[in-house]
Amino acid sequence: MKELFDLTGRVIAITGAGGVLCGAMAGALAKAGAKVAVLDLLEDAANKVAKKIKSSGGTAIAVKCNVLEKDTLESAKEKVIAELGEIDVLINGAGGNKKEATTSPDLSFFDLPADAVRFVFDLNFIGTFLTAQVFAADMAKRGQGIILNISSMASLSPLTKVMGYSAAKAAVNNFTQWLAVHLCQNYSKNIRVNAIAPGFFLTEQNRFLLTDEKTGELTPRGRTIIDHTPMGKFGQPEELIGTVMWLLSDASEFVTGIVVPIDGGFSAFSGV
Ligand SMILES: NC(=O)c1ccc[n+]([C@@H]2O[C@H](COP(=O)([O-])OP(=O)(O)OC[C@H]3O[C@@H](n4cnc5c(N)ncnc54)[C@H](O)[C@@H]3O)[C@@H](O)[C@H]2O)c1
């Protein structure tokens, strides 16, 4: 049974791995024996995660890249191959929302700046698309590989306030299915593409929406989320790991084109 989930020696590139959720994934995957490339726009954040992994005996490198600039993705890929070997797995984790693209009492839907919405859409969707183009090209040549996209609860039914983010993550789900079929039909049955849709995890991108900046108490939105989550809590990054290991290992070898909610039951609950 252990062999089914074995990731020893697999080379795994993770974008956004300088951040909270993908940083936790990077650490756990390195502990499982994978060689991890920590890709992020913020070099310091990537270095910090890679350093932590190395200091606990794992294998990791930090690589700066911008998922919106294809040339930086190409050079990041070359660096990973040169230092760790051919890439077995890509996790598309870079993403997030932006205050300027979020409706609020001070910013109505009618005043949402297109630039801010475009930024959020590009970061979450175009960033996933461009990174997949660059990394899947090698997977297509080798006839094997795994891609895991990071979607969100906002993709299944849109969340209030975050219109651009919801639309972008819905596009990520659709793209996950499209790419799974395309790579299988045209390149290899051994290339799989799946996504996870995490529920609500308290991180820097959503802290201002879920907790009060001054008191740290839940906002009405934070309270609504907890009330709508049968398990009655926000998720902890470590709670993503089991599902991620399943999707990246041979344990899921007949699984492609799916989006797995990891949400404490949020998406199953109608509210009554
Ligand atoms: N936190 C949640 O509750 C939650 C829920 C569902 C989905 N997600 C998704 O999970 C992923 C990780 O989110 P997180 O909560 O860990 O956020 P985070 O802000 O902690 O991490 C995101 C990382 O992406 C990096 N990044 C931003 N723009 C980039 C770019 N252009 N190129 C490369 N890297 C870039 C940032 O520097 C940061 O390190 C995101 O796709 C997010 O949308 C988060």
The ligand as an SDF file (V2000), in Angstrom:
LIG
                    3D

 44 48  0  0  0  0  0  0  0  0999 V2000
   -6.2470   30.8560    1.4960 N   0  0  0  0  0  0  0  0  0  0  0  0
   -7.3850   30.2950    1.1390 C   0  0  0  0  0  0  0  0  0  0  0  0
   -8.3460   30.1820    1.9170 O   0  0  0  0  0  0  0  0  0  0  0  0
   -7.5180   29.7420   -0.2450 C   0  0  0  0  0  0  0  0  0  0  0  0
   -8.6810   29.0600   -0.5460 C   0  0  0  0  0  0  0  0  0  0  0  0
   -8.8460   28.5260   -1.8100 C   0  0  0  0  0  0  0  0  0  0  0  0
   -7.8540   28.6650   -2.7500 C   0  0  0  0  0  0  0  0  0  0  0  0
   -6.7220   29.3480   -2.4550 N   0  0  0  0  0  0  0  0  0  0  0  0
   -5.7020   29.4290   -3.5110 C   0  0  0  0  0  0  0  0  0  0  0  0
   -4.5320   28.7690   -3.0640 O   0  0  0  0  0  0  0  0  0  0  0  0
   -3.3840   29.3360   -3.6970 C   0  0  0  0  0  0  0  0  0  0  0  0
   -2.3670   29.7460   -2.6400 C   0  0  0  0  0  0  0  0  0  0  0  0
   -2.9740   30.7320   -1.8140 O   0  0  0  0  0  0  0  0  0  0  0  0
   -2.4520   31.1590   -0.3730 P   0  0  0  0  0  0  0  0  0  0  0  0
   -3.6540   31.3340    0.4560 O   0  0  0  0  0  0  0  0  0  0  0  0
   -1.3680   30.2490    0.0820 O   0  0  0  0  0  0  0  0  0  0  0  0
   -1.9110   32.6090   -0.7140 O   0  0  0  0  0  0  0  0  0  0  0  0
   -0.5040   33.3190   -0.4450 P   0  0  0  0  0  0  0  0  0  0  0  0
   -0.7520   34.7480   -0.7840 O   0  0  0  0  0  0  0  0  0  0  0  0
    0.0230   32.9620    0.8930 O   0  0  0  0  0  0  0  0  0  0  0  0
    0.4320   32.6500   -1.5530 O   0  0  0  0  0  0  0  0  0  0  0  0
    0.4150   33.0050   -2.9080 C   0  0  0  0  0  0  0  0  0  0  0  0
    1.8540   33.0520   -3.4040 C   0  0  0  0  0  0  0  0  0  0  0  0
    1.8170   33.3250   -4.8020 O   0  0  0  0  0  0  0  0  0  0  0  0
    2.8920   34.2060   -5.1120 C   0  0  0  0  0  0  0  0  0  0  0  0
    2.6170   34.9530   -6.3550 N   0  0  0  0  0  0  0  0  0  0  0  0
    1.7430   35.9830   -6.5030 C   0  0  0  0  0  0  0  0  0  0  0  0
    1.7970   36.4330   -7.7540 N   0  0  0  0  0  0  0  0  0  0  0  0
    2.7010   35.6650   -8.4240 C   0  0  0  0  0  0  0  0  0  0  0  0
    3.1930   35.6590   -9.7490 C   0  0  0  0  0  0  0  0  0  0  0  0
    2.7610   36.5380  -10.6660 N   0  0  0  0  0  0  0  0  0  0  0  0
    4.1400   34.7450  -10.0920 N   0  0  0  0  0  0  0  0  0  0  0  0
    4.5950   33.8510   -9.1560 C   0  0  0  0  0  0  0  0  0  0  0  0
    4.1740   33.8190   -7.8860 N   0  0  0  0  0  0  0  0  0  0  0  0
    3.2400   34.7180   -7.5210 C   0  0  0  0  0  0  0  0  0  0  0  0
    2.9370   35.1580   -3.9200 C   0  0  0  0  0  0  0  0  0  0  0  0
    4.2020   35.8170   -3.8350 O   0  0  0  0  0  0  0  0  0  0  0  0
    2.6670   34.1990   -2.7500 C   0  0  0  0  0  0  0  0  0  0  0  0
    3.8730   33.6980   -2.2090 O   0  0  0  0  0  0  0  0  0  0  0  0
   -3.9100   30.5030   -4.5410 C   0  0  0  0  0  0  0  0  0  0  0  0
   -4.1070   30.0690   -5.8670 O   0  0  0  0  0  0  0  0  0  0  0  0
   -5.2390   30.8090   -3.9080 C   0  0  0  0  0  0  0  0  0  0  0  0
   -6.1240   31.4450   -4.7910 O   0  0  0  0  0  0  0  0  0  0  0  0
   -6.5320   29.8890   -1.2190 C   0  0  0  0  0  0  0  0  0  0  0  0
  1  2  1  0
  2  3  2  0
  2  4  1  0
  4  5  1  0
  4 44  2  0
  5  6  2  0
  6  7  1  0
  7  8  2  0
  8  9  1  0
  8 44  1  0
  9 10  1  0
  9 42  1  0
 10 11  1  0
 11 12  1  0
 11 40  1  0
 12 13  1  0
 13 14  1  0
 14 15  2  0
 14 16  1  0
 14 17  1  0
 17 18  1  0
 18 19  2  0
 18 20  1  0
 18 21  1  0
 21 22  1  0
 22 23  1  0
 23 24  1  0
 23 38  1  0
 24 25  1  0
 25 26  1  0
 25 36  1  0
 26 27  1  0
 26 35  1  0
 27 28  2  0
 28 29  1  0
 29 30  1  0
 29 35  2  0
 30 31  1  0
 30 32  2  0
 32 33  1  0
 33 34  2  0
 34 35  1  0
 36 37  1  0
 36 38  1  0
 38 39  1  0
 40 41  1  0
 40 42  1  0
 42 43  1  0
M  CHG  2   8   1  16  -1
M  END
$$$$
